């Protein structure tokens, strides 16, 4: 089973960009689809983006489509989320997750990163 360590995040102004990364240790990283989720205060964890095992398929929440890009490098065991044109409503704690399936539901994910705060100032 993989372990996930996140980096990136922080404070950014509206319209700016930010890149989140998630590094996996352990074996069989390429056996997992990888997702990004976010959780704002007093809200449930919500789906942001997912990328398939090979990176050939991606899916995004409507709220981030066209602004965020998920990518992975199986040689480096990393997955990233490039966030462009950010908005105040993107403010949340962001989590990467690993799943043996492919989908937008948090319950389908086996392993989670530690979370990283993203704050977008208006």
DOTOR-613252 format. One record per atom (N, C-alpha, C): residue number from 1; y, x, z. Coordinates in pm, 1 decimal. Layout:
BEGIN
{NUM,{Y,X,Z}}
...
***
This chain:
BEGIN
{1,{-118.7,84.3,0.0}}
{1,{0.0,0.0,0.0}}
{1,{124.2,88.3,0.0}}
{2,{227.6,43.7,-71.4}}
{2,{348.5,123.2,-79.7}}
{2,{438.8,96.0,40.3}}
{3,{525.4,190.4,64.3}}
{3,{634.8,173.2,159.5}}
{3,{765.3,188.4,81.3}}
{4,{866.1,113.0,120.4}}
{4,{990.5,107.7,44.6}}
{4,{1108.7,150.9,131.0}}
{5,{1191.7,239.1,75.1}}
{5,{1312.6,284.4,142.7}}
{5,{1430.9,263.3,48.8}}
{6,{1528.2,189.5,95.9}}
{6,{1643.6,153.7,14.4}}
{6,{1760.2,249.0,37.3}}
{7,{1844.7,259.8,-65.8}}
{7,{1969.2,334.9,-55.5}}
{7,{2074.5,264.9,-140.6}}
{8,{2198.2,303.6,-118.0}}
{8,{2308.1,240.0,-188.2}}
{8,{2367.3,130.0,-102.6}}
{9,{2447.8,48.8,-163.5}}
{9,{2514.4,-55.9,-89.3}}
{9,{2647.9,-8.3,-35.1}}
{10,{2715.9,-98.2,34.9}}
{10,{2845.3,-65.1,92.8}}
{10,{2950.4,-167.4,58.2}}
{11,{3074.4,-122.8,60.5}}
{11,{3188.5,-209.8,36.0}}
{11,{3242.2,-186.0,-105.0}}
{12,{3267.2,-293.7,-177.5}}
{12,{3318.1,-284.3,-313.5}}
{12,{3417.0,-398.1,-335.8}}
{13,{3514.5,-374.6,-420.8}}
{13,{3612.0,-478.4,-450.8}}
{13,{3559.4,-573.9,-557.6}}
{14,{3612.3,-692.9,-557.3}}
{14,{3577.9,-791.5,-660.4}}
{14,{3598.3,-731.8,-799.2}}
{15,{3498.2,-750.1,-884.1}}
{15,{3503.5,-696.5,-1018.4}}
{15,{3448.4,-556.4,-1032.2}}
{16,{3416.9,-493.7,-920.8}}
{16,{3364.9,-357.7,-922.6}}
{16,{3215.4,-352.7,-944.9}}
{17,{3161.8,-232.2,-931.4}}
{17,{3020.0,-209.2,-955.5}}
{17,{2956.7,-136.0,-838.5}}
{18,{2827.2,-155.8,-826.9}}
{18,{2750.2,-93.9,-719.7}}
{18,{2607.1,-80.9,-767.6}}
{19,{2540.4,23.4,-721.5}}
{19,{2400.7,43.3,-760.3}}
{19,{2314.9,56.8,-635.4}}
{20,{2210.8,-23.6,-629.9}}
{20,{2113.7,-17.0,-522.0}}
{20,{1986.0,48.2,-573.6}}
{21,{1924.0,128.6,-488.6}}
{21,{1798.2,192.2,-525.5}}
{21,{1693.4,166.9,-418.8}}
{22,{1570.0,173.6,-461.9}}
{22,{1456.5,150.5,-372.4}}
{22,{1349.0,249.8,-411.9}}
{23,{1313.2,337.2,-320.5}}
{23,{1212.8,439.8,-346.2}}
{23,{1082.5,402.5,-278.2}}
{24,{975.2,413.4,-352.0}}
{24,{844.2,377.3,-299.1}}
{24,{760.5,501.5,-271.5}}
{25,{695.4,502.0,-160.3}}
{25,{597.8,605.7,-130.2}}
{25,{461.0,539.8,-121.3}}
{26,{358.6,619.0,-128.6}}
{26,{224.9,564.1,-130.4}}
{26,{172.7,553.8,-272.2}}
{27,{58.0,500.2,-284.2}}
{27,{-9.5,497.9,-412.5}}
{27,{12.5,366.5,-486.7}}
{28,{-10.7,373.2,-614.9}}
{28,{-20.7,253.4,-697.7}}
{28,{110.2,176.0,-709.4}}
{29,{223.2,246.1,-714.2}}
{29,{351.6,178.6,-733.0}}
{29,{350.1,95.4,-859.4}}
{30,{290.2,147.0,-964.3}}
{30,{291.4,76.1,-1092.1}}
{30,{202.0,-47.7,-1090.8}}
{31,{128.4,-71.2,-982.7}}
{31,{48.1,-193.3,-970.4}}
{31,{130.9,-311.0,-921.3}}
{32,{253.5,-284.0,-879.3}}
{32,{336.4,-386.4,-818.6}}
{32,{451.5,-426.0,-909.9}}
{33,{477.9,-555.2,-918.9}}
{33,{608.1,-595.7,-968.5}}
{33,{707.4,-576.3,-854.9}}
{34,{831.9,-554.7,-888.9}}
{34,{934.5,-524.7,-789.5}}
{34,{1047.9,-625.2,-801.4}}
{35,{1092.9,-672.2,-687.5}}
{35,{1200.5,-770.1,-687.8}}
{35,{1313.7,-730.2,-596.5}}
{36,{1427.9,-789.1,-624.4}}
{36,{1544.3,-779.2,-535.2}}
{36,{1578.3,-918.7,-486.1}}
{37,{1602.7,-927.4,-357.7}}
{37,{1643.3,-1051.7,-293.7}}
{37,{1766.8,-1023.0,-209.5}}
{38,{1833.0,-1128.4,-168.8}}
{38,{1948.1,-1111.2,-80.7}}
{38,{1952.0,-1223.3,21.9}}
{39,{2014.7,-1192.4,132.8}}
{39,{2024.3,-1290.3,240.9}}
{39,{2161.7,-1281.2,303.4}}
{40,{2234.8,-1388.7,293.1}}
{40,{2366.0,-1398.7,356.4}}
{40,{2348.9,-1457.0,496.2}}
{41,{2448.0,-1438.8,583.0}}
{41,{2437.8,-1492.4,719.8}}
{41,{2407.7,-1641.3,720.2}}
{42,{2314.0,-1680.3,801.2}}
{42,{2275.2,-1820.3,820.7}}
{42,{2219.5,-1884.1,693.8}}
{43,{2173.0,-1803.0,600.2}}
{43,{2110.9,-1855.7,479.4}}
{43,{1971.6,-1795.8,462.2}}
{44,{1890.8,-1860.9,382.0}}
{44,{1758.0,-1809.8,354.8}}
{44,{1764.9,-1696.2,252.9}}
{45,{1659.3,-1616.2,253.8}}
{45,{1650.6,-1508.8,155.5}}
{45,{1636.0,-1571.4,16.1}}
{46,{1718.2,-1522.4,-76.6}}
{46,{1715.0,-1580.0,-209.2}}
{46,{1685.7,-1474.8,-314.9}}
{47,{1622.3,-1520.3,-419.2}}
{47,{1582.7,-1436.1,-530.0}}
{47,{1704.2,-1386.8,-607.7}}
{48,{1700.4,-1259.9,-648.9}}
{48,{1804.9,-1202.3,-732.4}}
{48,{1747.0,-1161.1,-867.4}}
{49,{1643.0,-1078.4,-865.8}}
{49,{1585.4,-1028.1,-990.8}}
{49,{1445.0,-975.8,-965.0}}
{50,{1365.7,-972.5,-1070.6}}
{50,{1230.0,-918.5,-1061.7}}
{50,{1199.4,-844.2,-1190.5}}
{51,{1117.7,-740.4,-1178.3}}
{51,{1074.2,-663.2,-1294.9}}
{51,{923.3,-645.2,-1286.7}}
{52,{858.5,-654.9,-1399.0}}
{52,{712.4,-649.5,-1402.7}}
{52,{659.7,-507.8,-1381.7}}
{53,{528.8,-496.9,-1374.1}}
{53,{463.0,-370.7,-1345.5}}
{53,{505.6,-260.1,-1441.9}}
{54,{511.3,-293.8,-1569.6}}
{54,{545.1,-192.5,-1669.3}}
{54,{694.6,-184.6,-1697.2}}
{55,{769.0,-280.6,-1645.7}}
{55,{911.7,-287.5,-1676.7}}
{55,{942.2,-365.5,-1802.4}}
{56,{839.8,-421.3,-1864.9}}
{56,{860.9,-490.8,-1989.3}}
{56,{917.3,-630.8,-1975.1}}
{57,{905.0,-687.8,-1856.2}}
{57,{957.5,-822.5,-1832.3}}
{57,{1052.2,-821.4,-1713.0}}
{58,{1160.4,-892.3,-1726.4}}
{58,{1254.8,-908.1,-1617.1}}
{58,{1299.0,-1053.6,-1609.7}}
{59,{1342.6,-1092.1,-1492.6}}
{59,{1394.3,-1227.2,-1472.7}}
{59,{1504.5,-1220.3,-1368.5}}
{60,{1605.1,-1306.3,-1385.3}}
{60,{1721.1,-1303.5,-1297.8}}
{60,{1756.8,-1442.3,-1248.3}}
{61,{1815.0,-1446.9,-1131.7}}
{61,{1876.1,-1570.5,-1085.1}}
{61,{1995.1,-1602.8,-1173.8}}
{62,{2018.6,-1729.9,-1194.6}}
{62,{2130.7,-1770.2,-1279.7}}
{62,{2263.4,-1713.9,-1229.1}}
{63,{2275.0,-1702.0,-1098.2}}
{63,{2401.8,-1658.4,-1038.9}}
{63,{2436.2,-1512.4,-1071.1}}
{64,{2337.9,-1433.6,-1112.2}}
{64,{2363.8,-1292.1,-1139.8}}
{64,{2336.4,-1254.9,-1284.0}}
{65,{2283.8,-1346.5,-1360.3}}
{65,{2246.8,-1317.8,-1499.0}}
{65,{2369.6,-1271.2,-1577.6}}
{66,{2352.3,-1162.7,-1651.2}}
{66,{2462.3,-1105.8,-1727.1}}
{66,{2547.7,-1008.8,-1649.4}}
{67,{2530.7,-1003.0,-1518.8}}
{67,{2610.1,-911.8,-1435.3}}
{67,{2523.8,-803.9,-1370.9}}
{68,{2401.8,-840.1,-1331.9}}
{68,{2311.9,-746.4,-1263.9}}
{68,{2200.4,-705.7,-1359.1}}
{69,{2152.3,-582.8,-1341.6}}
{69,{2040.8,-534.0,-1421.3}}
{69,{1940.1,-464.6,-1330.6}}
{70,{1815.4,-507.9,-1340.3}}
{70,{1708.0,-444.1,-1265.6}}
{70,{1634.5,-348.4,-1358.2}}
{71,{1594.2,-233.3,-1304.1}}
{71,{1519.9,-135.6,-1382.7}}
{71,{1424.8,-61.8,-1290.5}}
{72,{1326.6,3.0,-1349.1}}
{72,{1232.2,80.0,-1269.9}}
{72,{1193.1,206.6,-1344.8}}
{73,{1153.8,307.7,-1269.3}}
{73,{1103.7,432.8,-1324.2}}
{73,{971.8,461.3,-1252.8}}
{74,{861.6,433.0,-1318.7}}
{74,{731.3,449.8,-1254.0}}
{74,{696.3,597.1,-1232.7}}
{75,{755.6,684.5,-1309.6}}
{75,{730.6,827.8,-1289.0}}
{75,{795.6,876.5,-1160.0}}
{76,{904.9,813.2,-1122.1}}
{76,{976.8,851.1,-1000.3}}
{76,{954.7,753.5,-886.4}}
{77,{876.3,649.6,-910.3}}
{77,{849.3,548.2,-807.5}}
{77,{977.7,486.4,-752.6}}
{78,{1065.9,449.5,-841.8}}
{78,{1191.1,388.9,-798.6}}
{78,{1221.1,261.0,-876.7}}
{79,{1294.6,174.1,-812.8}}
{79,{1348.3,55.4,-877.0}}
{79,{1495.3,45.9,-837.7}}
{80,{1578.3,2.3,-930.6}}
{80,{1721.6,-2.0,-907.2}}
{80,{1778.2,-137.3,-944.6}}
{81,{1892.4,-167.0,-886.2}}
{81,{1967.0,-287.8,-921.2}}
{81,{2110.8,-244.7,-947.6}}
{82,{2151.8,-252.1,-1071.9}}
{82,{2289.1,-223.9,-1109.6}}
{82,{2367.9,-352.3,-1101.8}}
{83,{2470.7,-351.7,-1020.6}}
{83,{2550.7,-470.9,-996.6}}
{83,{2689.0,-448.8,-1055.4}}
{84,{2724.2,-526.0,-1154.6}}
{84,{2855.4,-517.1,-1218.6}}
{84,{2931.6,-647.3,-1199.8}}
{85,{3062.0,-638.7,-1213.3}}
{85,{3147.2,-758.1,-1201.7}}
{85,{3113.2,-837.3,-1075.6}}
{86,{3105.9,-769.6,-965.8}}
{86,{3063.5,-835.5,-841.7}}
{86,{3168.6,-933.5,-794.0}}
{87,{3120.4,-1030.6,-718.8}}
{87,{3204.3,-1138.2,-667.0}}
{87,{3187.2,-1145.5,-516.0}}
{88,{3281.7,-1205.4,-446.3}}
{88,{3266.0,-1219.7,-300.3}}
{88,{3136.1,-1290.8,-261.0}}
{89,{3091.0,-1384.1,-341.2}}
{89,{2967.7,-1455.5,-308.6}}
{89,{2842.2,-1369.7,-325.8}}
{90,{2857.3,-1248.8,-377.1}}
{90,{2744.7,-1155.5,-381.7}}
{90,{2725.0,-1083.3,-247.5}}
{91,{2816.0,-1103.9,-155.3}}
{91,{2805.5,-1041.2,-24.4}}
{91,{2680.3,-1088.8,47.5}}
{92,{2597.6,-993.4,88.8}}
{92,{2470.7,-1025.8,155.4}}
{92,{2400.7,-895.2,191.9}}
{93,{2294.0,-909.3,265.6}}
{93,{2200.2,-797.8,282.4}}
{93,{2098.9,-808.1,168.9}}
{94,{2081.2,-698.7,97.8}}
{94,{1990.4,-695.8,-16.4}}
{94,{1860.0,-625.0,22.0}}
{95,{1750.8,-684.3,-24.2}}
{95,{1617.5,-631.6,5.0}}
{95,{1541.1,-607.7,-124.5}}
{96,{1472.8,-496.2,-134.8}}
{96,{1375.5,-480.9,-242.0}}
{96,{1238.5,-518.4,-187.3}}
{97,{1153.8,-565.4,-275.4}}
{97,{1021.1,-607.6,-235.2}}
{97,{919.1,-572.7,-341.3}}
{98,{795.8,-556.2,-300.3}}
{98,{685.4,-524.5,-389.8}}
{98,{583.3,-636.5,-384.5}}
{99,{537.0,-677.3,-501.6}}
{99,{443.5,-788.0,-510.4}}
{99,{333.6,-757.9,-610.6}}
{100,{213.5,-806.9,-582.3}}
{100,{103.6,-793.6,-678.3}}
{100,{103.5,-909.1,-778.1}}
{101,{196.3,-1001.6,-759.4}}
{101,{216.0,-1105.2,-858.8}}
{101,{355.1,-1084.8,-920.2}}
{102,{403.1,-1183.0,-992.3}}
{102,{534.0,-1171.2,-1056.4}}
{102,{604.9,-1304.2,-1039.5}}
{103,{710.9,-1302.6,-957.1}}
{103,{777.5,-1429.8,-937.9}}
{103,{897.2,-1420.2,-846.4}}
{104,{965.8,-1532.5,-828.0}}
{104,{1090.9,-1535.0,-752.0}}
{104,{1077.6,-1578.2,-606.1}}
{105,{956.1,-1593.9,-557.4}}
{105,{939.1,-1648.8,-423.1}}
{105,{912.1,-1539.0,-320.9}}
{106,{992.1,-1533.6,-216.0}}
{106,{975.1,-1426.8,-115.7}}
{106,{835.0,-1421.2,-56.3}}
{107,{771.0,-1534.6,-43.9}}
{107,{636.9,-1538.0,13.5}}
{107,{532.9,-1463.5,-67.9}}
{108,{564.1,-1435.2,-192.5}}
{108,{470.6,-1363.4,-278.4}}
{108,{481.3,-1213.0,-268.8}}
{109,{570.2,-1165.1,-184.3}}
{109,{594.0,-1022.2,-172.6}}
{109,{525.1,-965.9,-49.0}}
{110,{459.1,-851.9,-70.1}}
{110,{375.2,-793.8,33.4}}
{110,{448.6,-692.0,120.0}}
{111,{545.2,-625.7,61.6}}
{111,{613.5,-515.6,129.2}}
{111,{762.6,-529.0,103.2}}
{112,{841.6,-497.7,204.5}}
{112,{987.6,-507.3,193.5}}
{112,{1054.0,-376.3,234.3}}
{113,{1168.2,-349.9,169.7}}
{113,{1252.9,-242.1,216.1}}
{113,{1327.2,-285.0,341.6}}
{114,{1406.0,-193.5,395.2}}
{114,{1471.4,-218.5,523.4}}
{114,{1598.4,-302.8,510.4}}
{115,{1644.8,-323.5,389.7}}
{115,{1766.9,-400.1,368.3}}
{115,{1889.8,-311.5,368.3}}
{116,{1987.3,-350.7,286.1}}
{116,{2111.9,-276.2,279.8}}
{116,{2226.8,-375.2,260.3}}
{117,{2336.0,-353.1,330.8}}
{117,{2448.0,-446.3,325.7}}
{117,{2533.7,-419.4,202.7}}
{118,{2567.6,-526.5,133.8}}
{118,{2665.6,-522.9,25.3}}
{118,{2776.8,-619.8,62.0}}
{119,{2898.2,-568.3,65.9}}
{119,{3013.7,-651.4,97.7}}
{119,{3114.0,-640.7,-16.0}}
{120,{3150.5,-755.3,-71.2}}
{120,{3247.0,-760.3,-180.1}}
{120,{3376.3,-817.7,-125.8}}
{121,{3481.9,-738.7,-133.8}}
{121,{3610.9,-783.5,-82.6}}
{121,{3689.9,-851.3,-193.8}}
{122,{3764.3,-952.4,-153.9}}
{122,{3842.3,-1027.3,-253.8}}
{122,{3982.3,-971.1,-266.5}}
***
